[in-house]
Amino acid sequence: MSFIFQLEAAFNQKRNEENAFQMKKYMKNLFSFYGIKTDERRFIFYDLLKSNKQEIAENYRVIALTLLKKEYRELHYCGIEILIKNFKKNYQKDDIKLIEIFLTTHSWWDSVDTISKYLLGQYLIEFPNETEKVIERFSNSNNMWLNRSAILFQLGYKKNTNYELLFSECLKHSQSKEFFIQKAIGWALREYGSVNPNLVLNFVNGNDLKPLSRKEAIRKLI
């Protein structure tokens, strides 16, 4: 595909080994990096998006998935951003399968959090009748990142948050020993607390949450 070829060539030209080393270290050596910082990466990426509009519009699902399977983390980010940009009002019901692939491939907090809020969360706004089925499946999964996404998908919902579902997910995973689950619970509760602080405080005070979850949840509420 011409777009992917151009993107890889442009990123190779801007490769910075010192930055790449630091980025890889920050990400626990899980991924390879070109060493391109976010602003520069997006400048290159969006410039190429403009010059390859038709190819991307016609093939964005395939292009995004191809980028996700590449070695470099910057390409994973680009794949996610292509879906965010092109899925708007273009979701199909089967797209939950693609979203799940993105959540479970090269998974780490940086990708999962973005996908949870901007892809899974938006998908379930477009298909609200799928919420119970999808979240129950993700929440019951043995994949910790799917569990995290079930807790975080409402991050952008604000007053439209289904707080009963949020609280249910938090309680379901409240005794998890996973750092990323404990952190997610606190983060999701804190975000909803900006809209309904008393309800969140009552929930936190009335339930047995892990110390990290409790600390994160009430950090801005007291």
ZAZASE-322014 format. One record per atom (N, C-alpha, C, O, CB): x, y, z. Coordinates in steps of 0.02 Angstrom, whole numbers, padded with zeros to 5 digits, always signed. Glycine has a CB too. Layout:
! residues N
XYZ;...
This chain:
! residues 222
+00042-00060+00000;+00000+00000+00000;+00044+00062+00000;+00091+00067+00039;-00048+00001+00061;+00028+00108-00043;+00069+00167-00052;+00075+00208+00012;+00129+00231+00029;+00041+00211-00108;+00019+00218+00047;+00021+00258+00108;+00068+00229+00160;+00109+00265+00189;-00050+00264+00138;+00062+00164+00173;+00104+00133+00223;+00178+00137+00203;+00220+00151+00245;+00084+00059+00234;+00193+00125+00140;+00261+00130+00115;+00288+00201+00127;+00345+00208+00152;+00264+00113+00040;+00249+00251+00111;+00271+00321+00120;+00280+00337+00194;+00328+00371+00213;+00219+00369+00089;+00235+00312+00236;+00239+00325+00308;+00302+00294+00338;+00338+00327+00376;+00176+00299+00344;+00316+00232+00321;+00376+00199+00347;+00439+00234+00323;+00487+00242+00361;+00376+00126+00326;+00439+00255+00260;+00498+00289+00232;+00509+00356+00268;+00566+00374+00284;+00489+00301+00157;+00454+00393+00281;+00460+00458+00315;+00483+00449+00386;+00524+00488+00410;+00392+00494+00313;+00457+00400+00421;+00478+00388+00490;+00551+00365+00493;+00588+00383+00539;+00432+00335+00523;+00572+00325+00445;+00642+00303+00443;+00689+00362+00435;+00743+00363+00465;+00652+00253+00386;+00669+00410+00395;+00710+00469+00384;+00718+00510+00448;+00768+00543+00458;+00681+00513+00329;+00667+00508+00491;+00668+00548+00552;+00689+00507+00614;+00682+00529+00671;+00599+00577+00564;+00715+00448+00601;+00736+00404+00656;+00787+00439+00702;+00833+00471+00679;+00765+00338+00628;+00777+00431+00767;+00822+00460+00817;+00838+00406+00868;+00797+00389+00910;+00790+00524+00851;+00898+00379+00863;+00916+00321+00904;+00917+00336+00978;+00899+00294+01019;+00983+00294+00882;+00938+00396+00996;+00940+00414+01068;+00869+00417+01096;+00855+00390+01149;+00975+00482+01078;+00825+00451+01059;+00755+00453+01081;+00725+00383+01083;+00688+00366+01130;+00713+00498+01034;+00740+00343+01033;+00713+00275+01028;+00732+00234+01089;+00692+00197+01116;+00737+00240+00964;+00795+00241+01110;+00819+00204+01169;+00780+00224+01231;+00759+00181+01270;+00894+00217+01180;+00770+00289+01240;+00734+00313+01299;+00660+00293+01297;+00631+00274+01348;+00740+00389+01304;+00630+00297+01238;+00560+00278+01231;+00550+00204+01246;+00503+00184+01281;+00534+00294+01160;+00595+00163+01219;+00590+00091+01231;+00599+00075+01305;+00564+00033+01332;+00643+00053+01189;+00646+00109+01336;+00657+00098+01408;+00596+00118+01448;+00576+00083+01495;+00718+00138+01431;+00565+00175+01431;+00505+00198+01466;+00448+00148+01460;+00407+00140+01506;+00483+00266+01439;+00445+00114+01403;+00393+00065+01391;+00415-00006+01409;+00391-00055+01381;+00372+00067+01317;+00461-00011+01457;+00483-00075+01485;+00513-00121+01432;+00511-00182+01439;+00424-00109+01520;+00541-00091+01379;+00573-00130+01325;+00524-00177+01289;+00544-00228+01261;+00630-00171+01354;+00461-00158+01290;+00410-00200+01257;+00406-00187+01182;+00384-00231+01145;+00343-00187+01289;+00425-00127+01160;+00415-00108+01091;+00477-00074+01063;+00517-00045+01099;+00355-00062+01084;+00484-00080+00997;+00536-00042+00961;+00508+00026+00941;+00448+00032+00929;+00561-00081+00899;+00551+00076+00938;+00530+00144+00921;+00576+00172+00867;+00636+00156+00864;+00530+00189+00983;+00548+00215+00825;+00590+00256+00781;+00624+00312+00820;+00676+00337+00801;+00548+00285+00724;+00593+00330+00876;+00619+00386+00916;+00592+00453+00894;+00625+00504+00902;+00694+00387+00911;+00531+00453+00865;+00499+00514+00842;+00449+00537+00895;+00404+00500+00912;+00464+00504+00772;+00457+00597+00919;+00412+00622+00971;+00343+00638+00942;+00335+00647+00881;+00442+00685+01005;+00294+00643+00986;+00224+00644+00966;+00208+00699+00915;+00177+00686+00864;+00180+00652+01025;+00229+00761+00929;+00211+00816+00884;+00240+00806+00814;+00205+00817+00765;+00237+00883+00913;+00302+00784+00810;+00332+00774+00745;+00300+00714+00709;+00288+00716+00649;+00408+00762+00752;+00288+00661+00748;+00254+00603+00718;+00187+00622+00688;+00172+00602+00632;+00245+00548+00770;+00148+00660+00725;+00082+00679+00699;+00087+00726+00640;+00045+00723+00595;+00041+00711+00755;+00136+00770+00640;+00146+00815+00583;+00158+00774+00519;+00127+00787+00467;+00205+00864+00595;+00203+00726+00523;+00218+00683+00465;+00156+00643+00446;+00138+00639+00387;+00277+00635+00481;+00125+00613+00495;+00067+00570+00485;+00009+00606+00452;-00018+00583+00402;+00045+00540+00551;-00009+00664+00479;-00067+00700+00452;-00052+00730+00383;-00098+00738+00342;-00088+00756+00499;+00010+00747+00370;+00028+00770+00304;+00018+00715+00252;-00007+00727+00197;+00101+00795+00303;+00036+00654+00270;+00027+00597+00224;-00046+00576+00219;-00068+00552+00167;+00069+00538+00247;-00084+00586+00273;-00155+00573+00269;-00188+00616+00215;-00230+00592+00176;-00189+00585+00337;-00169+00678+00213;-00198+00725+00164;-00183+00704+00093;-00225+00710+00049;-00172+00795+00176;-00122+00679+00081;-00102+00662+00012;-00122+00591-00008;-00110+00570-00064;-00027+00670+00005;-00153+00555+00039;-00175+00486+00023;-00248+00475+00045;-00267+00421+00066;-00130+00435+00058;-00288+00528+00039;-00357+00526+00064;-00398+00468+00035;-00431+00431+00072;-00391+00591+00048;-00395+00460-00031;-00438+00410-00063;-00419+00339-00042;-00462+00299-00025;-00433+00416-00138;-00354+00325-00043;-00331+00258-00023;-00353+00241+00048;-00375+00186+00062;-00255+00252-00029;-00345+00290+00093;-00363+00278+00163;-00438+00272+00172;-00461+00228+00208;-00336+00335+00207;-00476+00315+00139;-00549+00312+00145;-00577+00245+00122;-00626+00220+00150;-00581+00368+00105;-00545+00216+00072;-00570+00153+00043;-00545+00092+00081;-00574+00038+00075;-00550+00149-00029;-00491+00099+00119;-00458+00041+00149;-00437+00051+00221;-00391+00017+00245;-00398+00023+00108;-00469+00097+00258;-00441+00117+00322;-00439+00060+00373;-00393+00057+00414;-00480+00174+00350;-00486+00015+00371;-00484-00041+00418;-00423-00085+00405;-00387-00104+00452;-00549-00083+00413;-00412-00102+00343;-00355-00145+00324;-00289-00109+00338;-00242-00139+00364;-00359-00165+00250;-00285-00045+00321;-00224-00006+00332;-00209-00002+00407;-00151-00013+00427;-00232+00066+00303;-00259+00012+00447;-00249+00017+00520;-00225-00049+00548;-00179-00050+00589;-00313+00039+00555;-00255-00104+00527;-00235-00169+00553;-00164-00188+00530;-00127-00219+00568;-00285-00223+00529;-00147-00170+00470;-00080-00182+00445;-00028-00144+00486;+00025-00171+00502;-00074-00163+00370;-00043-00082+00502;+00002-00042+00543;+00009-00071+00613;+00064-00071+00642;-00023+00031+00548;-00046-00096+00640;-00045-00126+00707;+00003-00186+00710;+00033-00198+00762;-00115-00147+00728;+00010-00222+00656;+00051-00282+00655;+00125-00268+00641;+00166-00313+00642;+00024-00329+00602;+00141-00205+00629;+00211-00186+00617;+00251-00186+00682;+00224-00193+00736;+00214-00116+00584;+00316-00179+00674;+00361-00183+00732;+00360-00120+00775;+00363-00125+00836;+00431-00196+00709;+00356-00062+00744;+00369+00001+00780;+00307+00030+00812;+00252+00030+00783;+00400+00052+00732;+00316+00055+00873;+00260+00079+00912;+00227+00140+00878;+00166+00147+00881;+00282+00097+00982;+00266+00183+00848;+00237+00241+00815;+00186+00221+00761;+00137+00255+00751;+00292+00284+00783;+00199+00165+00728;+00152+00141+00677;+00088+00114+00709;+00034+00121+00681;+00185+00085+00635;+00094+00084+00768;+00034+00063+00805;-00010+00124+00820;-00071+00122+00811;+00053+00026+00870;+00023+00177+00844;-00015+00238+00860;-00051+00264+00798;-00109+00286+00802;+00033+00292+00888;-00018+00262+00742;-00048+00287+00680;-00109+00245+00660;-00160+00271+00638;+00003+00288+00623;-00103+00179+00669;-00160+00136+00655;-00220+00152+00698;-00277+00154+00673;-00141+00063+00665;-00208+00164+00762;-00262+00183+00807;-00294+00249+00786;-00355+00256+00785;-00236+00187+00880;-00252+00298+00770;-00277+00364+00752;-00316+00363+00685;-00363+00401+00676;-00219+00414+00747;-00296+00319+00640;-00334+00311+00578;-00405+00287+00593;-00453+00311+00563;-00299+00262+00530;-00411+00239+00638;-00478+00214+00656;-00519+00268+00691;-00578+00277+00676;-00473+00152+00700;-00488+00304+00737;-00525+00357+00772;-00552+00408+00723;-00609+00429+00728;-00479+00391+00824;-00511+00427+00675;-00530+00478+00626;-00584+00453+00578;-00630+00489+00561;-00469+00500+00587;-00577+00391+00556;-00621+00366+00503;-00683+00330+00528;-00732+00322+00491;-00583+00321+00459;-00683+00308+00590;-00741+00273+00617;-00798+00320+00634;-00855+00298+00641;-00721+00234+00679;-00785+00385+00641;-00837+00432+00661;-00898+00426+00616;-00895+00440+00556;-00810+00504+00661;-00953+00404+00646;-01017+00396+00611;-01013+00344+00555;-01057+00340+00513;-01040+00461+00583;-00960+00303+00556;-00952+00251+00505;-00946+00181+00536;-00927+00134+00502;-00891+00265+00463;-00961+00176+00600;-00955+00111+00633;-01004+00061+00602;-01061+00079+00585;-00967+00117+00708;-00982-00001+00597;-01025-00057+00581;-01026-00102+00642;-00978-00103+00681;-01000-00096+00517;-01080-00140+00650;-01086-00180+00711;-01027-00229+00719;-01004-00241+00775;-01151-00219+00710;-01003-00256+00664;-00947-00303+00667;-00881-00271+00686;-00832-00307+00698;-00940-00338+00601;-00878-00205+00688;-00815-00172+00705;-00792-00186+00775;-00734-00173+00792;-00823-00097+00695;-00836-00213+00817;-00814-00231+00884;-00759-00284+00881;-00716-00287+00925;-00874-00256+00926;-00760-00326+00829;-00709-00377+00821;-00641-00344+00809;-00590-00366+00836;-00727-00425+00763;-00640-00292+00767;-00578-00257+00753;-00554-00219+00815;-00495-00218+00830;-00588-00208+00695;-00600-00188+00851;-00582-00153+00913;-00551-00202+00963;-00502-00185+00996;-00644-00119+00943;-00578-00261+00968;-00551-00311+01014;-00480-00332+00993;-00437-00342+01035;-00596-00372+01017;-00469-00338+00928;-00402-00354+00904;-00353-00300+00924;-00297-00314+00946;-00401-00363+00827;-00374-00237+00917;-00330-00181+00936;-00317-00180+01011;-00262-00162+01033;-00361-00115+00914;-00366-00199+01050;-00358-00200+01123;-00311-00256+01146;-00279-00250+01198;-00425-00208+01157;-00307-00309+01107;-00270-00368+01130;-00205-00381+01091;-00172-00432+01102;-00314-00428+01125;-00187-00336+01046;-00126-00342+01007;-00076-00288+01028;-00093-00229+01029;-00141-00338+00931;-00015-00308+01044;+00035-00261+01068;+00007-00218+01125;+00015-00157+01126;+00061-00215+01010;-00027-00250+01171;-00065-00214+01223;-00019-00183+01275;+00027-00215+01300;-00114-00260+01257;-00032-00121+01291;-00002-00087+01347;-00047-00028+01363;-00092-00013+01325;+00072-00064+01332;-00035+00005+01420;-00081+00057+01441;-00090+00113+01390;-00145+00140+01383;-00057+00087+01507;-00037+00131+01354;-00041+00188+01308;-00090+00175+01251;-00126+00221+01231;+00028+00203+01280;-00091+00115+01226;-00137+00099+01171;-00207+00082+01198;-00257+00106+01172;-00111+00040+01130;-00209+00041+01250;-00274+00018+01276;-00317+00076+01301;-00377+00076+01290;-00263-00033+01332;-00287+00123+01335;-00325+00180+01361;-00356+00221+01305;-00414+00242+01310;-00281+00223+01406;-00317+00234+01253;-00343+00272+01196;-00398+00234+01161;-00450+00263+01144;-00287+00289+01147;-00387+00170+01149;-00438+00129+01115;-00501+00124+01156;-00557+00128+01129;-00410+00059+01100;-00494+00116+01221;-00552+00109+01265;-00597+00170+01262;-00658+00164+01255;-00530+00097+01338;-00567+00228+01266;-00606+00290+01267;-00632+00310+01198;-00691+00326+01191;-00563+00347+01295;-00588+00309+01148;-00606+00339+01084;-00633+00290+01032;-00663+00311+00983;-00546+00372+01057;-00622+00225+01042;-00649+00176+00995;-00704+00134+01027;-00761+00134+01004;-00593+00130+00969;-00688+00099+01081;-00739+00059+01115;-00795+00104+01142;-00854+00089+01132;-00708+00019+01172;-00776+00157+01175;-00827+00202+01203;-00872+00231+01151;-00933+00235+01161;-00794+00257+01241;-00844+00252+01094;-00884+00281+01041;-00927+00228+01006;-00984+00241+00989;-00840+00316+00990;-00899+00169+00997;-00937+00114+00967;-01001+00101+01007;-01054+00091+00979;-00893+00050+00963;-00994+00099+01073;-01051+00083+01116;-01101+00141+01121;-01158+00131+01141;-01028+00064+01184;-01080+00201+01105;-01127+00256+01097;-01168+00245+01033;-01229+00257+01032;-01091+00325+01094;-01135+00223+00981;-01169+00211+00917;-01214+00149+00920;-01266+00147+00887;-01118+00202+00860;-01194+00099+00959;-01233+00037+00966;-01246+00024+01040;-01219-00024+01068;-01195-00023+00933;-01288+00064+01071;-01298+00058+01144;-01327-00010+01164;-01315-00033+01220;-01344+00113+01168;-01364-00041+01120;-01393-00106+01137;-01341-00161+01142;-01356-00216+01166;-01445-00125+01087;-01280-00147+01119;-01226-00195+01123;-01187-00190+01188;-01145-00232+01203;-01180-00187+01064;-01200-00137+01226;-01158-00122+01285;-01156-00179+01335;-01102-00201+01354;-01183-00060+01319;-01214-00203+01355;-01216-00255+01406;-01178-00317+01384;-01139-00346+01422;-01288-00273+01423;-01190-00338+01322;-01158-00399+01296;-01082-00391+01290;-01044-00435+01311;-01188-00418+01228;-01060-00335+01262;-00989-00324+01250;-00952-00316+01316;-00900-00348+01327;-00978-00262+01207;-00978-00275+01361;-00943-00262+01423;-00942-00323+01468;-00892-00335+01502;-00975-00204+01460;-00994-00362+01468;-00993-00424+01506;-00940-00472+01480;-00904-00504+01519;-01063-00458+01505;-00935-00477+01414;-00885-00521+01384;-00814-00497+01399;-00771-00537+01418;-00896-00526+01309;-00802-00433+01390;-00736-00406+01404;-00719-00411+01478;-00662-00427+01497;-00732-00333+01381;-00767-00397+01520;-00756-00398+01592;-00742-00468+01618;-00704-00476+01666;-00817-00369+01628;-00771-00518+01586;-00762-00587+01608;-00701-00621+01575;-00685-00678+01590;-00824-00627+01593;-00669-00585+01531;-00613-00614+01494;-00553-00627+01540;-00545-00595+01592;-00592-00567+01438;-00511-00674+01520;-00448-00686+01555;-00395-00635+01534;-00339-00635+01562;-00424-00757+01542;-00411-00593+01485;-00365-00542+01462;-00373-00479+01504;-00425-00447+01503;-00376-00527+01386;-00321-00463+01542;-00324-00406+01588;-00340-00340+01552;-00373-00297+01580;-00259-00399+01625;-00316-00333+01489;-00326-00270+01453;-00399-00262+01432;-00424-00206+01429;-00281-00268+01392;-00432-00317+01417;-00504-00313+01403;-00542-00295+01467;-00590-00257+01465;-00530-00380+01375;-00520-00322+01523;-00550-00302+01588;-00543-00227+01598;-00590-00193+01618;-00517-00341+01646;-00483-00202+01586;-00470-00130+01595;-00514-00089+01549;-00541-00037+01569;-00395-00114+01582;-00522-00111+01487;-00564-00073+01440;-00637-00071+01463;-00671-00021+01451;-00559-00104+01370;-00660-00124+01495;-00729-00126+01519;-00740-00075+01576;-00795-00051+01586;-00747-00196+01543;-00687-00060+01612;-00690-00011+01666;-00685+00060+01638;-00718+00106+01663;-00635-00023+01717;-00644+00070+01587;-00627+00137+01563;-00668+00163+01504;-00662+00222+01488;-00556+00138+01544;-00708+00122+01472;-00739+00143+01409;-00784+00205+01415;-00797+00238+01365;-00778+00087+01380;-00808+00220+01476;-00852+00277+01485;-00815+00342+01503;-00847+00390+01523;-00903+00262+01538;-00750+00343+01496;-00712+00401+01517;-00736+00467+01488;-00733+00518+01521;-00640+00392+01500;-00759+00467+01427;-00781+00529+01396;-00856+00542+01402;-00881+00589+01372;-00763+00529+01324;-00891+00500+01439;-00965+00505+01440;-00991+00561+01486;-01046+00586+01475;-00994+00440+01463;-00951+00580+01536;-00972+00634+01582;-01040+00619+01613;-01050+00568+01646;-00973+00702+01546;-01089+00666+01603;-01155+00659+01633;-01194+00600+01605;-01243+00577+01635;-01195+00723+01624;-01173+00575+01548;-01208+00518+01517;-01181+00451+01541;-01202+00398+01517;-01202+00522+01442;-01135+00453+01589;-01107+00391+01616;-01161+00349+01648;-01202+00374+01687;-01053+00407+01667;-01161+00286+01632;-01204+00237+01666;-01168+00218+01730;-01128+00172+01732;-01219+00173+01620;-01183+00255+01784;-01143+00247+01845;-01156+00179+01878;-01113+00153+01912;-01159+00303+01894;-01216+00151+01867;-01229+00085+01895;-01183+00033+01863;-01157-00011+01897;-01303+00065+01884;-01173+00039+01797;-01127-00007+01763;-01055+00007+01784;-01017-00040+01796;-01134+00001+01686;-01037+00070+01790;-00970+00088+01812;-00956+00058+01881;-00905+00026+01892;-00961+00164+01814;-01001+00070+01928;-00991+00045+01996;-00989-00032+01997;-00950-00062+02034;-01047+00070+02043;-01031-00063+01956;-01032-00136+01952;-00965-00163+01929;-00940-00212+01956;-01089-00159+01906;-00937-00131+01877;-00872-00153+01852;-00816-00142+01904;-00772-00184+01912;-00854-00116+01787;-00820-00087+01938;-00770-00072+01990;-00773-00124+02046;-00721-00147+02070;-00780-00001+02018;-00833-00140+02067;-00841-00190+02121;-00819-00260+02097;-00788-00297+02135;-00914-00193+02144;-00835-00275+02036;-00818-00341+02008;-00743-00354+02010;-00720-00410+02023;-00843-00347+01936;-00705-00301+01997;-00632-00308+01994;-00596-00276+02054;-00535-00267+02053;-00606-00277+01930;-00634-00261+02105;-00606-00221+02160;-00551-00257+02198;-00509-00224+02229;-00661-00203+02208;-00549-00323+02196;-00498-00360+02233;-00441-00384+02188;-00400-00425+02209;-00530-00419+02269;-00441-00360+02126;-00387-00380+02080;-00319-00358+02107;-00313-00303+02136;-00400-00350+02011;-00270-00400+02097;-00202-00383+02117;-00163-00347+02062;-00106-00326+02071;-00164-00445+02138;-00195-00341+02003;-00162-00308+01946;-00159-00233+01956;-00210-00200+01967;-00200-00325+01881;-00099-00206+01951;-00090-00134+01957;-00134-00096+01908;-00166-00046+01926;-00016-00115+01947;-00136-00119+01846;-00172-00082+01794;-00248-00085+01803;-00283-00041+01779;-00154-00109+01725;-00272-00135+01838;-00343-00138+01854;-00359-00092+01913;-00408-00054+01911;-00365-00211+01869;-00318-00095+01964;-00328-00052+02022;-00326+00022+02001;-00367+00063+02023;-00275-00065+02076;-00277+00038+01958;-00270+00107+01934;-00330+00128+01892;-00354+00184+01898;-00205+00114+01893;-00354+00082+01850;-00412+00097+01807;-00474+00112+01848;-00512+00158+01832;-00426+00039+01759;-00484+00073+01900;-00542+00085+01943;-00539+00155+01973;-00589+00192+01971;-00546+00032+01999;-00482+00173+02000;-00475+00240+02029;-00484+00295+01978;-00517+00345+01992;-00408+00247+02061;-00456+00286+01919;-00460+00336+01866;-00533+00345+01843;-00556+00402+01837;-00416+00317+01807;-00567+00290+01831;-00637+00294+01807;-00681+00327+01859;-00724+00368+01841;-00663+00223+01790;-00671+00310+01922;-00712+00341+01975;-00695+00415+01982;-00740+00456+01991;-00700+00305+02042;-00632+00433+01977;-00612+00503+01982;-00642+00545+01926;-00665+00601+01937;-00536+00510+01982;-00642+00517+01866;-00671+00553+01808;-00745+00564+01818;-00770+00619+01806;-00659+00514+01743;-00781+00513+01841;-00852+00523+01853;-00864+00568+01913;-00914+00603+01917;-00888+00455+01863;-00817+00568+01959;-00822+00611+02017;-00821+00684+02000;-00845+00725+02039;-00767+00596+02065;-00794+00702+01943;-00794+00773+01921;-00864+00795+01903;-00879+00855+01901;-00747+00783+01862;-00909+00747+01890;-00978+00761+01873;-01024+00751+01933;-01070+00790+01945;-01002+00717+01815;-01010+00699+01970;-01054+00681+02027;-01010+00660+02087;-01007+00601+02104;-01103+00623+02007;-00978+00709+02119;-00930+00694+02172;-00960+00659+02233;-00929+00613+02261;-00897+00756+02195;-01019+00678+02253;-01049+00648+02313;-01065+00575+02302;-01054+00534+02347;-01113+00685+02332;-01089+00558+02243;-01106+00488+02228;-01042+00445+02229;-01043+00389+02254;-01141+00483+02161;-00989+00472+02201;-00926+00434+02199;-00897+00427+02269;-00874+00373+02288;-00875+00469+02153;-00898+00481+02308;-00873+00477+02377;-00912+00426+02417;-00883+00387+02455;-00876+00546+02411;-00977+00425+02410;-01019+00377+02446;-01001+00306+02425;-00998+00260+02466;-01094+00391+02434;-00990+00297+02360;-00972+00230+02335;-00904+00208+02363;-00897+00152+02387;-00970+00231+02258;-00855+00252+02360;-00788+00235+02384;-00790+00220+02459;-00760+00171+02482;-00739+00292+02369;-00825+00261+02497;-00827+00252+02569;-00868+00191+02590;-00859+00165+02645;-00856+00314+02602;-00913+00170+02546;-00957+00114+02563;-00935+00047+02538;-00969-00003+02548;-01024+00128+02538;-00876+00045+02505;-00854-00019+02476;-00780-00031+02490;-00742+00015+02502;-00868-00020+02401;-00762-00094+02487;-00693-00115+02502;-00652-00114+02438;-00648-00163+02401;-00692-00187+02533;-00620-00057+02425;-00577-00050+02367;-00504-00056+02388;-00487-00043+02446;-00589+00018+02332;-00462-00076+02342;-00390-00078+02355;-00365-00007+02369;-00392+00041+02342;-00352-00110+02295;-00314+00000+02411;-00289+00067+02428;-00272+00110+02368;-00287+00170+02368;-00228+00061+02471;-00242+00082+02316;-00225+00121+02257;-00288+00146+02222;-00291+00204+02201;-00183+00080+02208;-00338+00104+02216;-00401+00125+02184;-00434+00181+02224;-00457+00230+02195;-00449+00065+02178;-00436+00172+02289;-00466+00223+02333;-00429+00289+02328;-00459+00343+02321;-00467+00198+02406;-00363+00286+02331;-00322+00346+02327;-00334+00384+02262;-00343+00445+02263;-00248+00329+02334;-00333+00347+02206;-00343+00379+02141;-00413+00407+02133;-00423+00459+02103;-00329+00329+02086;-00462+00372+02160;-00531+00392+02153;-00547+00458+02187;-00585+00498+02160;-00577+00339+02179;-00519+00470+02246;-00538+00528+02285;-00485+00584+02283;-00491+00634+02318;-00551+00507+02357;-00434+00574+02241;-00378+00621+02240;-00400+00692+02229;-00371+00738+02258;-00328+00602+02187;-00450+00704+02188;-00473+00772+02174;-00540+00788+02206;-00570+00840+02193;-00479+00781+02099;-00563+00742+02249;-00629+00751+02278;-00627+00775+02350;-00679+00794+02378;-00667+00688+02274;-00567+00773+02381;-00565+00794+02452;-00509+00845+02461;-00498+00869+02516;-00553+00732+02500;
